Amino acid sequence: MSLLKKKRSTAGTVVRKVKDAVTSHPKGVAAAGIAAATAVGAAAMWRKRANGVTDSTTFHVESDANGGWLLRQDGSDEPVQRHANKREAIAAAREYAREHNPSVLAIHREDGKVARRHSYDDR
């Protein structure tokens, strides 16, 4: 199932939950309004993602073959920064991601798997 179809079916589920909230809860209208606003926002976000449009830049802290740590930007082969150890790389990468918000910082383990993600958005 494609990402867009999956999210459309999720939106249908939200609509059913909104109808249930209106009929079963004393504050159903307010709950329905919140749920509807959430569904509209989520649908817009998934539509953008399905079309390859993202609002943020993703940066990665990754180990280097030479024993150091690199900060890379998605889509670029050249590192933005090089550091001797992981602690320095993470500290510098967090500052860099804050300066270039909206952004996401993915911190990888030595084996390449993502250990943590941080989002920065001051809009």
N, C-alpha and C positions, 0 to 999 in steps of 0.2 A: 504494500500500500504506500503510495507516495506521501510525502510529508504534508502537502497541501490537503490531500483527501483525508488524512488522519486528523488534521486540525479541524477540517470542516465537520467531521463526525463528532469531534469534541465540542464544537460550537453548538451542534444540535443537542448534545447532552446538557449544555449550559442552559439552552432555551427551555428544555423540559424542567430543569431545576428551578428556573425563574417562575414558570407557571405554578409549580408546586409551592414555592415560597409565597406567592400571592394568595393562593387559596388556603394554605394551612397555617400561616403565621399571622399573629395580630399586627405585626409591623411588616407584613408581606410586601406592601407597595414600596417601602423604603429599601427592603432587602432586594426586591426585584430591580429597583433602579441601580443599586450598587452592582448587582450581578450582570445587568445589561451593559453597564459602562465597562466592567471588566471584560466581558465577552467581546465587545467592540474593539477595545484596545488590544486584546490578545489576537483577535482575527487580523488586525492591521499589522501587528508584529510578525505573525506567521506568514502573511502574504509577502511582506518584505523579504523575510528569510528565504521563502520558497523561490523568489525571483532573484536571489543573490544580492540583495541590497541590505547592507548592515550600517548601523549608525556609529559603530565604534571600531577602533583599531585594536588588534590583538598583538600583544608582545609576549615573547617566550623567554624564560631563563632556562638555558640548556647547558649540559656539560659539553666541554670541548674535548676533542681527541688528544690534545696536549695536556690535559689535566686541569685546565682552567674552566671558567664559566662564561657564557655568552648571553647577551640580550639581543634577540632577533625580533624583527617585525614580520608579521605574516606577509608572504609574497616576496620577501627579499632574501637572497642568499648571503649577503654580506651582513655581519653582525653590526648592531648599533653601538654596542660597548663590549669590552673584554675585561674580565676580572680574574684575580688569582684564586679566590675562593668563593664558595656559594653564598656565604653570609654577606660579603661585600656586594656581590652581584644582585642579590635580592633587595638590599637596601637601596642601591642605586636604581634598580629597575622600578621599584615602587615610586620613587621620586619622579623618574622619567615618565611613567604611566600617568601619574597625577598631572604632570605638566601637559600631557597630550591627551587629555580627556575629551570626549568620552572614550574610554579604553578598557581593555581586559588584559590582565596580566596572568599568564599561565606559568606556574613554577613546576618544572619537571624534576624527576628523580634522575639519578645517574643512568638508570636503565631506559630513560626516555619517556616513561609514563608520567602523566600529569598528576602531581601530588596535591596541588592547591590552585584555586583560581580566585582572583580579586577583581572586582569591577570598580571603575572610577568614573563618576559622572557628576559634574558640578553644574550642569545646565539648569 
